[in-house]
Amino acid sequence: MYLNKSFFIPLAALGVLAGCTRNAEPESPQGKEAGAVVIGDARTALPGQILFKVSPSYAVTKATAGMDREEHLLVPELGEIRFERLFPACGRFEKRTREAGLDRWFIADFSKDVPVARVAEYLRSSENVEAVEYEQALRLASTAAFPFNESPRAQEYQWHYNNTGRVFTSSTVAGADARVYDAWQLCTGNPDVIVAVIDQGVKYDHEDLAANMWKNPGEIPGNGIDDDENGYIDDIYGYNFIDNSGDITFSEEDSHGTHVAGTIAAVNNNGIGVNGIAGGSGKGDGVRIMTLETLGTAANGTSGGGLGASARAMKYAADNGAVISQNSWGYASGALSSGDWNKGNYSAMKEAIDYFIQYAGLDENGEQVGPMAGGIVIFAAGNDASELTEYPAADPKVVSVAATSYKGTPSYYTNFGKWVSMCAPGGDEVMDANYGGVYSTVVAADGSSSYGSMQGTSMACPHVSGACALAVSYYYGVDKRKGLTADMLRGALLGSCKPIDPFCTAAYASKMGVGSLDTYRLLLTVGMMEGIPSVSLKVGETRTLDLKEYFLGVSAIAYSCTDSSVVEVSVSKGVLTLVGKKPGEATVSVSDGTAVVKTIEVSVK
C-alpha cells in the first residue's frame, strides 16, 4: 500500500529542506507556527528510524480508510520510507488504545545513509504531524557477569536478601539488605502476578526460571497465527521486539535479562541455584516472568530495538496481564533533557508508561481482572556516579532505584539526586570482587543454565520489582482479594523504606530517595492499605479512631482538613478525634509521616 500524498508536504518543498540539518524549536507547546514539536537531538539519534505522532483527525482518517498498517513512500533525495503504527492494532484493547491516543504514533524506517534530521524536517513540515521524536540509544544499567565455578551456596552469596554482617570472609553490615527472609514468613509469591521484564531476552528454559515463566494462554506455539489477536504472532513467553518475532534470544553475552529475572522470580526450594524474591515455595506458586526483548548486547545502547521497541513492550505488558514493569535500562546519558521529556504529551515512551500505569490489570471495560488495578513502573537510576537527571527514571510517575553495597553505603557507580525515589542492594565489587555483587541466574557459554554475579542499578531495580510482586501476592492472597491499586502499592513501597542517610556521605545525603527497600515492612504496610471508613457525626458529637488499626507507626502522624468549620480534628498518642461543628461535608487526610496517606470522608448532620 502506498501512502496518500496528502499526508506529507508537497514533494517540491523537499528542495528547500534538503540543506536543513538543524531542528528549530517550536514557539508554543503546540508548535504549529514552526512545525511539529521535535523531541531529542539529531546528533545523538540512532540512524535509519524515527517516531512521529499524527493529529487526532488524521489518525481517524487513516483508520477509516484502512491505512493504519504498514505503508511505503518513495521520496526524492530521501529514498524509500517505510512506516507503520508504533503500537499495532490489538483486538479488544483497540478502543482504549485509540482513547489514549497511542494509535497516533508511527515509526518510520529508512536508509541509515540518510541524515535523520532531514527526515525529521520532512515529517515536521506536514500539517498532519504533531510531533517527531528521534530514536534514542538505550543503555543497560549493569556490568558484566562473573560466573562461579563451584556449586552456589545461595544463602551466603545472596547477602542482598539477608545480610548477617559477614559474607564469607568479608565483614559487612548486618541488615544492609532487602529484608527478604522475614517477608517470606508472610508470603512467597502468587502465579497470578505477572512481572514484565523489558530487557534482553530471558532464558525461559533456565533450570531455575522455567517453572515461573509466563506463558500466553491465548497463543498456539509455532502456527504463525496471531491466535489471541493482540497484534503479535507466536508470543508464547513474551515477544522479541528487536526482530519482531516470538523467538526470544539469549546467550552468555546477553545474560542481563536472565539475571534480572532471577532476582525477581528464580524458583525457591527446588534444591538448585538461587532464590527469587517472589519465586514461591517450590510448589508452583511463584510470580510469573514475561520476557519482552528490547535490548541488545552493546551496553552503550547502539544495539537492540531502541526507543520504539521499548515503548511497544511497555504497552504490550499492560495489554497482556502484567501489573509490574521492570526496566533496568535508560537513555544514553544526556540524550534527553527534562524539557524534551516534559514537552506536552509528545514522548512515545512517556505515553506508553502512562498507559501501563492506568490500564495494567484492567480489562477492556475498565474492570479489574488482575491482582492489582493499574500498574507500577520501576526503572534503574543509572550507573554514571552522577547527579545528572536521567530519563525515563526521573519521571515522577515511575519509581527510580539507586544502588547500595553490602555495607549499606551508596554503590560507587550509582546515580543519585533529588529525582531518585529509593534505593536497594545493587552490589559493589570494588569492595569485594568475589562476593560484593548480586548473585542470580545467567546463561553459560554453551547456552545452558548457570549462575553469576553482576553489579549495577540494574540489579537494584529487580529487588524493588520482586518486592512489589511479593506485596501484590500478599494482598491478593489465595482468596484473590481485589481492591489494591497501583497508587496504594506505590505509597506502601515508598512509605516502608528504612533510613539510608546514616550510611551516606555529604555528597549523597538526601539524594538516595526516601530510603532503602524493606520488603518485610512493605508487606506489612500493604496489608494495611485499605482506606479508613467514612464517618457520620451529629453537631456536637465526638468520635475517636485508633490509628494503629490503619498505620504501622503512629509516632509522626500529620493531618489536614478541607473544612475545619465543619469538623474539628486533633491527634494524641495515635488516636484521632473528630468533633462535629456544623452541618456539612469535609475530607480529613491523615499520614504517618511517610508516603502513605489515607482520607476520611466526614459528614456532619
DOLO-167528 format. One record per residue (C-alpha): residue in one letter; residue number from 1; y, x, z. Coordinates in nm, 2 decimals, always signed. Layout:
! DOLO-167528
a/NUM/Y/X/Z
...
//
This chain:
! DOLO-167528
m/1/+0.00/+0.00/+0.00
y/2/+0.34/+0.13/-0.09
l/3/+0.65/+0.05/+0.11
n/4/+0.92/-0.18/+0.00
k/5/+1.22/+0.04/-0.07
s/6/+1.45/-0.18/+0.13
f/7/+1.31/-0.01/+0.44
f/8/+1.48/+0.31/+0.36
i/9/+1.83/+0.42/+0.25
p/10/+1.88/+0.44/-0.13
l/11/+1.70/+0.74/-0.27
a/12/+2.02/+0.86/-0.44
a/13/+2.16/+0.93/-0.10
l/14/+1.90/+1.20/-0.04
g/15/+2.10/+1.44/-0.23
v/16/+2.37/+1.41/+0.03
l/17/+2.12/+1.46/+0.31
a/18/+1.93/+1.74/+0.16
g/19/+2.15/+2.01/+0.32
c/20/+2.16/+1.84/+0.67
t/21/+2.00/+2.04/+0.94
r/22/+2.18/+1.90/+1.25
n/23/+2.15/+1.56/+1.41
a/24/+2.48/+1.41/+1.52
e/25/+2.47/+1.23/+1.85
p/26/+2.54/+0.86/+1.83
e/27/+2.88/+0.73/+1.96
s/28/+2.72/+0.45/+2.16
p/29/+2.39/+0.35/+2.31
q/30/+2.30/+0.16/+2.00
g/31/+2.43/+0.44/+1.79
k/32/+2.46/+0.23/+1.47
e/33/+2.80/+0.38/+1.38
a/34/+2.64/+0.72/+1.35
g/35/+2.29/+0.61/+1.26
a/36/+1.98/+0.57/+1.47
v/37/+1.95/+0.73/+1.81
v/38/+1.78/+1.07/+1.80
i/39/+1.57/+1.19/+2.08
g/40/+1.48/+1.56/+2.13
d/41/+1.58/+1.88/+1.95
a/42/+1.46/+1.97/+1.60
r/43/+1.45/+2.33/+1.69
t/44/+1.16/+2.27/+1.94
a/45/+0.99/+1.98/+1.75
l/46/+0.64/+2.00/+1.61
p/47/+0.63/+2.01/+1.23
g/48/+0.48/+1.75/+1.00
q/49/+0.52/+1.45/+1.22
i/50/+0.79/+1.23/+1.36
l/51/+0.82/+0.90/+1.55
f/52/+1.06/+0.62/+1.47
k/53/+1.14/+0.28/+1.60
v/54/+1.25/-0.01/+1.38
s/55/+1.47/-0.31/+1.46
p/56/+1.30/-0.63/+1.61
s/57/+1.39/-0.83/+1.30
y/58/+1.24/-0.57/+1.07
a/59/+0.92/-0.55/+1.28
v/60/+0.88/-0.92/+1.24
t/61/+0.94/-0.89/+0.86
k/62/+0.68/-0.62/+0.82
a/63/+0.42/-0.81/+1.03
t/64/+0.48/-1.14/+0.84
a/65/+0.43/-0.95/+0.51
g/66/+0.12/-0.78/+0.65
m/67/+0.28/-0.44/+0.61
d/68/+0.24/-0.30/+0.96
r/69/-0.06/-0.09/+0.87
e/70/-0.08/+0.25/+0.71
e/71/+0.16/+0.29/+0.42
h/72/+0.28/+0.57/+0.19
l/73/+0.61/+0.66/+0.03
l/74/+0.69/+0.93/-0.23
v/75/+1.04/+1.07/-0.16
p/76/+1.21/+1.32/-0.39
e/77/+1.26/+1.66/-0.21
l/78/+1.06/+1.54/+0.09
g/79/+0.73/+1.46/-0.08
e/80/+0.48/+1.20/+0.04
i/81/+0.54/+1.04/+0.38
r/82/+0.25/+0.85/+0.53
f/83/+0.33/+0.62/+0.82
e/84/+0.16/+0.36/+1.04
r/85/+0.22/+0.18/+1.36
l/86/+0.21/+0.42/+1.66
f/87/+0.03/+0.15/+1.86
p/88/-0.22/-0.02/+1.64
a/89/-0.29/-0.40/+1.64
c/90/-0.51/-0.47/+1.94
g/91/-0.66/-0.82/+1.92
r/92/-0.60/-1.03/+2.23
f/93/-0.33/-0.79/+2.36
e/94/-0.13/-0.80/+2.04
k/95/+0.11/-1.07/+2.18
r/96/+0.21/-0.87/+2.48
t/97/+0.24/-0.56/+2.26
r/98/+0.50/-0.73/+2.05
e/99/+0.67/-0.88/+2.35
a/100/+0.70/-0.52/+2.49
g/101/+0.84/-0.40/+2.16
l/102/+0.57/-0.15/+2.11
d/103/+0.49/-0.29/+1.76
r/104/+0.83/-0.15/+1.66
w/105/+0.72/+0.21/+1.69
f/106/+0.58/+0.40/+1.39
i/107/+0.45/+0.75/+1.34
a/108/+0.52/+0.94/+1.01
d/109/+0.32/+1.23/+0.87
f/110/+0.45/+1.46/+0.61
s/111/+0.41/+1.82/+0.48
k/112/+0.47/+2.08/+0.75
d/113/+0.67/+2.27/+0.50
v/114/+0.94/+2.00/+0.50
p/115/+1.21/+2.06/+0.77
v/116/+1.15/+1.79/+1.03
a/117/+1.53/+1.75/+1.07
r/118/+1.56/+1.64/+0.70
v/119/+1.30/+1.37/+0.76
a/120/+1.48/+1.26/+1.07
e/121/+1.81/+1.22/+0.88
y/122/+1.63/+1.03/+0.61
l/123/+1.49/+0.78/+0.85
r/124/+1.80/+0.78/+1.07
s/125/+2.03/+0.65/+0.79
s/126/+1.83/+0.33/+0.74
e/127/+1.99/+0.02/+0.89
n/128/+1.64/-0.09/+0.99
v/129/+1.57/+0.22/+1.21
e/130/+1.70/+0.22/+1.57
a/131/+1.56/+0.55/+1.70
v/132/+1.40/+0.87/+1.57
e/133/+1.20/+1.08/+1.82
y/134/+1.09/+1.44/+1.75
e/135/+0.72/+1.52/+1.83
q/136/+0.70/+1.73/+2.14
a/137/+0.47/+2.01/+2.24
l/138/+0.26/+1.90/+2.54
r/139/+0.16/+2.18/+2.79
l/140/-0.13/+2.20/+3.02
a/141/-0.04/+2.24/+3.39
s/142/-0.31/+2.48/+3.50
t/143/-0.45/+2.83/+3.45
a/144/-0.80/+2.93/+3.31
a/145/-1.13/+2.85/+3.48
f/146/-1.33/+3.12/+3.66
p/147/-1.69/+3.01/+3.68
f/148/-1.90/+3.12/+3.98
n/149/-2.25/+3.25/+3.91
e/150/-2.41/+3.16/+4.24
s/151/-2.50/+2.81/+4.34
p/152/-2.20/+2.62/+4.46
r/153/-2.15/+2.56/+4.83
a/154/-1.91/+2.27/+4.79
q/155/-1.81/+2.22/+5.15
e/156/-1.67/+2.58/+5.16
y/157/-1.54/+2.61/+4.81
q/158/-1.37/+2.27/+4.83
w/159/-1.13/+2.36/+5.11
h/160/-0.88/+2.13/+4.94
y/161/-1.08/+1.83/+5.08
n/162/-1.14/+1.96/+5.43
n/163/-0.98/+2.28/+5.54
t/164/-1.13/+2.41/+5.87
g/165/-0.90/+2.71/+5.89
r/166/-1.14/+2.96/+5.73
v/167/-1.26/+2.97/+5.37
f/168/-1.55/+3.23/+5.37
t/169/-1.38/+3.54/+5.50
s/170/-1.02/+3.42/+5.45
s/171/-0.81/+3.29/+5.73
t/172/-0.64/+2.97/+5.61
v/173/-0.46/+2.68/+5.78
a/174/-0.67/+2.40/+5.93
g/175/-0.56/+2.07/+5.79
a/176/-0.40/+2.22/+5.48
d/177/-0.60/+1.98/+5.26
a/178/-0.60/+1.63/+5.12
r/179/-0.79/+1.49/+5.43
v/180/-1.07/+1.35/+5.22
y/181/-1.36/+1.38/+5.46
d/182/-1.20/+1.14/+5.71
a/183/-1.12/+0.90/+5.43
w/184/-1.49/+0.89/+5.33
q/185/-1.57/+0.73/+5.66
l/186/-1.38/+0.42/+5.53
c/187/-1.47/+0.42/+5.16
t/188/-1.63/+0.64/+4.89
g/189/-1.54/+0.45/+4.57
n/190/-1.59/+0.14/+4.36
p/191/-1.72/+0.13/+4.00
d/192/-1.47/-0.14/+3.91
v/193/-1.18/+0.11/+3.95
i/194/-1.11/+0.30/+3.62
v/195/-0.90/+0.62/+3.60
a/196/-0.77/+0.72/+3.26
v/197/-0.78/+1.10/+3.22
i/198/-0.52/+1.17/+2.94
d/199/-0.61/+1.54/+2.88
q/200/-0.86/+1.75/+2.69
g/201/-1.19/+1.57/+2.64
v/202/-1.41/+1.52/+2.94
k/203/-1.77/+1.63/+2.92
y/204/-1.91/+1.29/+2.95
d/205/-2.27/+1.41/+2.98
h/206/-2.20/+1.67/+3.26
e/207/-2.47/+1.65/+3.52
d/208/-2.21/+1.58/+3.79
l/209/-2.00/+1.33/+3.59
a/210/-2.23/+1.13/+3.36
a/211/-2.31/+0.86/+3.62
n/212/-1.94/+0.80/+3.68
m/213/-1.81/+0.78/+3.32
w/214/-1.66/+0.46/+3.20
k/215/-1.84/+0.30/+2.91
n/216/-1.68/+0.04/+2.69
p/217/-1.88/-0.28/+2.73
g/218/-1.74/-0.43/+2.41
e/219/-1.83/-0.15/+2.17
i/220/-2.16/-0.07/+2.00
p/221/-2.21/+0.31/+1.96
g/222/-2.21/+0.46/+1.61
n/223/-2.18/+0.15/+1.40
g/224/-1.84/+0.24/+1.26
i/225/-1.70/-0.10/+1.35
d/226/-1.42/-0.20/+1.59
d/227/-1.65/-0.44/+1.78
d/228/-1.41/-0.54/+2.05
e/229/-1.11/-0.55/+1.81
n/230/-0.89/-0.32/+2.03
g/231/-0.78/-0.12/+1.73
y/232/-1.02/+0.17/+1.78
i/233/-1.37/+0.23/+1.64
d/234/-1.67/+0.35/+1.84
d/235/-1.46/+0.42/+2.15
i/236/-1.75/+0.44/+2.40
y/237/-1.63/+0.67/+2.67
g/238/-1.26/+0.66/+2.56
y/239/-1.11/+0.80/+2.25
n/240/-1.02/+1.12/+2.07
f/241/-0.65/+1.07/+1.98
i/242/-0.64/+1.41/+1.81
d/243/-0.90/+1.34/+1.55
n/244/-0.86/+0.96/+1.56
s/245/-1.23/+0.93/+1.64
g/246/-1.46/+0.80/+1.91
d/247/-1.62/+1.15/+1.92
i/248/-1.50/+1.33/+2.24
t/249/-1.50/+1.71/+2.22
f/250/-1.51/+1.97/+2.49
s/251/-1.61/+2.34/+2.54
e/252/-1.58/+2.63/+2.78
e/253/-1.23/+2.69/+2.65
d/254/-1.14/+2.33/+2.67
s/255/-1.26/+2.25/+3.02
h/256/-0.93/+2.13/+3.16
g/257/-1.01/+1.76/+3.13
t/258/-1.36/+1.81/+3.27
h/259/-1.22/+2.00/+3.57
v/260/-0.96/+1.73/+3.64
a/261/-1.22/+1.46/+3.61
g/262/-1.45/+1.63/+3.87
t/263/-1.18/+1.63/+4.14
i/264/-1.14/+1.25/+4.09
a/265/-1.50/+1.14/+4.05
a/266/-1.77/+1.40/+4.05
v/267/-2.08/+1.22/+4.18
n/268/-2.13/+1.27/+4.56
n/269/-2.46/+1.31/+4.75
n/270/-2.66/+1.39/+4.44
g/271/-2.77/+1.74/+4.56
i/272/-2.58/+1.93/+4.29
g/273/-2.24/+2.06/+4.21
v/274/-1.93/+1.94/+4.37
n/275/-1.78/+1.63/+4.53
g/276/-1.53/+1.40/+4.38
i/277/-1.26/+1.23/+4.59
a/278/-1.37/+0.88/+4.47
g/279/-1.72/+0.99/+4.35
g/280/-1.91/+0.73/+4.55
s/281/-2.20/+0.77/+4.79
g/282/-2.46/+0.87/+4.53
k/283/-2.57/+0.51/+4.48
g/284/-2.38/+0.44/+4.16
d/285/-2.07/+0.33/+4.34
g/286/-1.81/+0.59/+4.23
v/287/-1.50/+0.51/+4.03
r/288/-1.52/+0.55/+3.66
i/289/-1.35/+0.81/+3.44
m/290/-1.21/+0.70/+3.10
t/291/-1.16/+1.01/+2.88
l/292/-0.86/+1.00/+2.64
e/293/-0.85/+1.32/+2.45
t/294/-0.50/+1.43/+2.35
l/295/-0.45/+1.79/+2.45
g/296/-0.57/+2.09/+2.25
t/297/-0.67/+2.45/+2.35
a/298/-0.33/+2.61/+2.34
a/299/-0.16/+2.59/+2.69
n/300/+0.18/+2.60/+2.52
g/301/+0.13/+2.27/+2.35
t/302/+0.10/+2.39/+1.99
s/303/-0.24/+2.23/+1.95
g/304/-0.36/+1.88/+2.03
g/305/-0.22/+1.54/+1.93
g/306/+0.13/+1.58/+2.06
l/307/+0.36/+1.31/+2.20
g/308/+0.23/+1.04/+1.97
a/309/-0.13/+1.08/+2.08
s/310/-0.05/+1.07/+2.45
a/311/+0.17/+0.76/+2.41
r/312/-0.11/+0.59/+2.23
a/313/-0.35/+0.69/+2.50
m/314/-0.13/+0.55/+2.77
k/315/-0.12/+0.21/+2.61
y/316/-0.50/+0.22/+2.53
a/317/-0.56/+0.28/+2.90
a/318/-0.37/-0.03/+3.01
d/319/-0.54/-0.25/+2.75
n/320/-0.89/-0.13/+2.83
g/321/-0.91/-0.17/+3.21
a/322/-0.77/+0.15/+3.37
v/323/-0.53/+0.10/+3.66
i/324/-0.46/+0.47/+3.73
s/325/-0.32/+0.70/+3.46
q/326/-0.39/+1.07/+3.54
n/327/-0.17/+1.32/+3.35
s/328/-0.19/+1.69/+3.42
w/329/+0.05/+1.79/+3.14
g/330/+0.41/+1.77/+3.04
y/331/+0.66/+1.85/+2.77
a/332/+0.73/+2.22/+2.68
s/333/+0.99/+2.35/+2.93
g/334/+1.34/+2.22/+2.84
a/335/+1.21/+2.03/+2.53
l/336/+1.36/+1.70/+2.65
s/337/+1.68/+1.66/+2.86
s/338/+1.75/+1.39/+3.11
g/339/+1.99/+1.24/+2.87
d/340/+1.73/+1.21/+2.60
w/341/+1.47/+1.06/+2.83
n/342/+1.71/+0.80/+2.97
k/343/+1.88/+0.72/+2.63
g/344/+1.82/+0.34/+2.64
n/345/+1.47/+0.22/+2.56
y/346/+1.43/+0.49/+2.29
s/347/+1.14/+0.71/+2.40
a/348/+0.79/+0.61/+2.29
m/349/+0.63/+0.77/+2.59
k/350/+0.87/+0.61/+2.83
e/351/+0.80/+0.27/+2.68
a/352/+0.42/+0.34/+2.70
i/353/+0.45/+0.43/+3.06
d/354/+0.64/+0.12/+3.14
y/355/+0.38/-0.08/+2.96
f/356/+0.10/+0.07/+3.17
i/357/+0.28/+0.01/+3.49
q/358/+0.35/-0.35/+3.40
y/359/+0.02/-0.46/+3.23
a/360/-0.27/-0.25/+3.36
g/361/-0.52/-0.46/+3.54
l/362/-0.40/-0.79/+3.38
d/363/-0.55/-1.00/+3.11
e/364/-0.36/-1.13/+2.80
n/365/-0.24/-1.42/+3.01
g/366/-0.09/-1.20/+3.28
e/367/-0.36/-1.28/+3.53
q/368/-0.51/-1.01/+3.75
v/369/-0.86/-0.93/+3.63
g/370/-0.89/-0.57/+3.75
p/371/-0.89/-0.43/+4.11
m/372/-0.51/-0.39/+4.11
a/373/-0.22/-0.58/+3.94
g/374/-0.02/-0.33/+3.74
g/375/-0.08/+0.04/+3.71
i/376/+0.03/+0.37/+3.87
v/377/+0.11/+0.67/+3.66
i/378/+0.07/+1.02/+3.81
f/379/+0.20/+1.34/+3.65
a/380/+0.17/+1.71/+3.73
a/381/+0.51/+1.86/+3.82
g/382/+0.45/+2.18/+3.61
n/383/+0.39/+2.55/+3.67
d/384/+0.72/+2.72/+3.59
a/385/+0.81/+2.81/+3.95
s/386/+1.13/+2.64/+3.87
e/387/+1.37/+2.37/+3.99
l/388/+1.43/+2.26/+3.63
t/389/+1.38/+1.89/+3.58
e/390/+1.06/+1.83/+3.38
y/391/+0.96/+1.51/+3.19
p/392/+0.78/+1.28/+3.19
a/393/+0.71/+1.38/+3.55
a/394/+1.07/+1.33/+3.66
d/395/+1.08/+0.97/+3.55
p/396/+1.15/+0.78/+3.88
k/397/+0.87/+0.52/+3.79
v/398/+0.59/+0.78/+3.79
v/399/+0.45/+0.99/+4.08
s/400/+0.52/+1.36/+4.02
v/401/+0.29/+1.61/+4.21
a/402/+0.37/+1.96/+4.31
a/403/+0.11/+2.21/+4.44
t/404/+0.02/+2.37/+4.77
s/405/-0.21/+2.65/+4.88
y/406/-0.49/+2.67/+5.14
k/407/-0.22/+2.77/+5.39
g/408/-0.02/+2.46/+5.32
t/409/+0.26/+2.65/+5.15
p/410/+0.40/+2.57/+4.81
s/411/+0.19/+2.75/+4.55
y/412/+0.37/+3.04/+4.39
y/413/+0.38/+2.88/+4.04
t/414/+0.47/+2.52/+4.14
n/415/+0.78/+2.34/+4.01
f/416/+0.99/+2.18/+4.28
g/417/+1.31/+1.99/+4.32
k/418/+1.46/+1.66/+4.43
w/419/+1.28/+1.48/+4.15
v/420/+0.93/+1.57/+4.28
s/421/+0.76/+1.28/+4.45
m/422/+0.50/+1.46/+4.67
c/423/+0.26/+1.75/+4.68
a/424/-0.12/+1.81/+4.70
p/425/-0.36/+2.10/+4.70
g/426/-0.34/+2.28/+4.37
g/427/-0.46/+2.63/+4.48
d/428/-0.31/+2.97/+4.48
e/429/-0.53/+3.25/+4.35
v/430/-0.27/+3.52/+4.43
m/431/-0.36/+3.46/+4.80
d/432/-0.73/+3.47/+4.72
a/433/-0.86/+3.54/+4.37
n/434/-1.22/+3.42/+4.46
y/435/-1.17/+3.11/+4.67
g/436/-0.80/+3.02/+4.66
g/437/-0.82/+2.79/+4.36
v/438/-0.95/+2.44/+4.33
y/439/-1.33/+2.42/+4.26
s/440/-1.46/+2.15/+4.02
t/441/-1.67/+2.07/+3.71
v/442/-1.63/+2.27/+3.39
v/443/-1.82/+2.34/+3.07
a/444/-2.03/+2.65/+3.03
a/445/-2.02/+2.89/+2.73
d/446/-2.33/+2.73/+2.59
g/447/-2.18/+2.38/+2.63
s/448/-2.39/+2.29/+2.94
s/449/-2.27/+2.18/+3.28
s/450/-2.11/+2.43/+3.50
y/451/-1.85/+2.47/+3.79
g/452/-1.55/+2.68/+3.83
s/453/-1.21/+2.73/+3.98
m/454/-0.86/+2.66/+3.84
q/455/-0.52/+2.65/+3.99
g/456/-0.21/+2.46/+3.89
t/457/-0.02/+2.14/+3.95
s/458/-0.29/+2.02/+3.70
m/459/-0.53/+2.05/+3.99
a/460/-0.29/+1.89/+4.25
c/461/-0.24/+1.59/+4.03
p/462/-0.60/+1.46/+4.02
h/463/-0.61/+1.49/+4.40
v/464/-0.35/+1.22/+4.41
s/465/-0.52/+1.02/+4.13
g/466/-0.85/+1.04/+4.31
a/467/-0.69/+0.94/+4.64
c/468/-0.53/+0.64/+4.47
a/469/-0.86/+0.54/+4.32
l/470/-1.02/+0.56/+4.66
a/471/-0.74/+0.35/+4.81
v/472/-0.77/+0.08/+4.54
s/473/-1.15/+0.09/+4.60
y/474/-1.10/+0.04/+4.97
y/475/-0.86/-0.25/+4.93
y/476/-1.07/-0.42/+4.66
g/477/-1.39/-0.37/+4.86
v/478/-1.73/-0.53/+4.79
d/479/-1.58/-0.88/+4.80
k/480/-1.34/-0.78/+4.52
r/481/-1.03/-0.88/+4.71
k/482/-0.73/-0.94/+4.47
g/483/-0.36/-0.90/+4.56
l/484/-0.30/-0.53/+4.56
t/485/-0.01/-0.44/+4.33
a/486/+0.09/-0.11/+4.19
d/487/+0.42/-0.12/+4.38
m/488/+0.22/-0.17/+4.71
l/489/+0.00/+0.13/+4.62
r/490/+0.29/+0.35/+4.54
g/491/+0.46/+0.25/+4.87
a/492/+0.15/+0.33/+5.06
l/493/+0.10/+0.66/+4.89
l/494/+0.45/+0.79/+4.95
g/495/+0.46/+0.63/+5.29
s/496/+0.14/+0.80/+5.42
c/497/+0.22/+1.17/+5.33
k/498/+0.21/+1.43/+5.60
p/499/+0.51/+1.67/+5.65
i/500/+0.54/+1.97/+5.41
d/501/+0.87/+2.12/+5.51
p/502/+0.73/+2.32/+5.81
f/503/+0.54/+2.53/+5.55
c/504/+0.84/+2.57/+5.32
t/505/+1.09/+2.85/+5.29
a/506/+1.45/+2.75/+5.25
a/507/+1.42/+2.75/+4.87
y/508/+1.16/+2.48/+4.88
a/509/+1.28/+2.27/+5.18
s/510/+1.32/+1.90/+5.09
k/511/+1.22/+1.98/+4.73
m/512/+0.84/+1.92/+4.75
g/513/+0.87/+1.55/+4.77
v/514/+0.82/+1.32/+5.07
g/515/+0.52/+1.53/+5.19
s/516/+0.17/+1.63/+5.13
l/517/-0.12/+1.40/+5.04
d/518/-0.31/+1.25/+5.33
t/519/-0.60/+1.05/+5.18
y/520/-0.72/+0.90/+5.51
r/521/-0.38/+0.78/+5.62
l/522/-0.33/+0.64/+5.26
l/523/-0.64/+0.42/+5.30
l/524/-0.53/+0.30/+5.64
t/525/-0.18/+0.22/+5.50
v/526/-0.32/+0.03/+5.20
g/527/-0.54/-0.17/+5.44
m/528/-0.22/-0.30/+5.60
m/529/-0.02/-0.35/+5.28
e/530/-0.03/-0.73/+5.28
g/531/+0.30/-0.88/+5.35
i/532/+0.44/-1.04/+5.67
p/533/+0.41/-1.42/+5.66
s/534/+0.73/-1.62/+5.63
v/535/+0.89/-1.76/+5.95
s/536/+1.04/-2.11/+6.00
l/537/+1.28/-2.15/+6.30
k/538/+1.50/-2.41/+6.46
v/539/+1.85/-2.33/+6.55
g/540/+1.84/-2.15/+6.89
e/541/+1.46/-2.08/+6.86
t/542/+1.33/-1.73/+6.92
r/543/+1.02/-1.58/+6.75
t/544/+0.87/-1.23/+6.81
l/545/+0.64/-1.03/+6.58
d/546/+0.44/-0.73/+6.69
l/547/+0.50/-0.48/+6.40
k/548/+0.19/-0.28/+6.50
e/549/-0.01/-0.55/+6.31
y/550/+0.18/-0.46/+5.99
f/551/+0.26/-0.09/+6.01
l/552/+0.06/+0.22/+6.11
g/553/+0.36/+0.36/+6.30
v/554/+0.65/+0.17/+6.47
s/555/+0.85/+0.46/+6.62
a/556/+1.11/+0.47/+6.34
i/557/+1.15/+0.10/+6.24
a/558/+1.45/+0.01/+6.03
y/559/+1.55/-0.33/+5.92
s/560/+1.82/-0.53/+5.74
c/561/+1.90/-0.90/+5.69
t/562/+2.06/-1.07/+5.39
d/563/+2.25/-1.31/+5.62
s/564/+2.29/-1.23/+5.99
s/565/+2.48/-1.56/+6.04
v/566/+2.15/-1.74/+5.97
v/567/+1.91/-1.53/+6.18
e/568/+1.98/-1.26/+6.44
v/569/+1.74/-0.97/+6.42
s/570/+1.65/-0.70/+6.67
v/571/+1.37/-0.45/+6.74
s/572/+1.25/-0.30/+7.06
k/573/+0.93/-0.09/+7.11
g/574/+0.78/-0.21/+6.79
v/575/+0.85/-0.58/+6.85
l/576/+1.07/-0.76/+6.61
t/577/+1.27/-1.05/+6.75
l/578/+1.42/-1.33/+6.53
v/579/+1.67/-1.59/+6.67
g/580/+1.78/-1.89/+6.46
k/581/+2.16/-1.91/+6.45
k/582/+2.24/-2.18/+6.19
p/583/+2.06/-2.37/+5.91
g/584/+1.99/-2.16/+5.60
e/585/+1.76/-1.91/+5.44
a/586/+1.76/-1.53/+5.48
t/587/+1.54/-1.23/+5.40
v/588/+1.46/-0.97/+5.65
s/589/+1.35/-0.63/+5.52
v/590/+1.15/-0.40/+5.76
s/591/+1.05/-0.04/+5.70
d/592/+0.85/+0.20/+5.92
g/593/+1.08/+0.49/+5.81
t/594/+0.86/+0.58/+5.51
a/595/+0.84/+0.43/+5.16
v/596/+0.66/+0.12/+5.30
v/597/+0.90/-0.18/+5.31
k/598/+0.80/-0.53/+5.39
t/599/+1.00/-0.85/+5.37
i/600/+1.00/-1.17/+5.58
e/601/+1.14/-1.49/+5.44
v/602/+1.31/-1.67/+5.72
s/603/+1.41/-2.04/+5.71
v/604/+1.63/-2.19/+5.99
k/605/+1.65/-2.57/+6.02
//
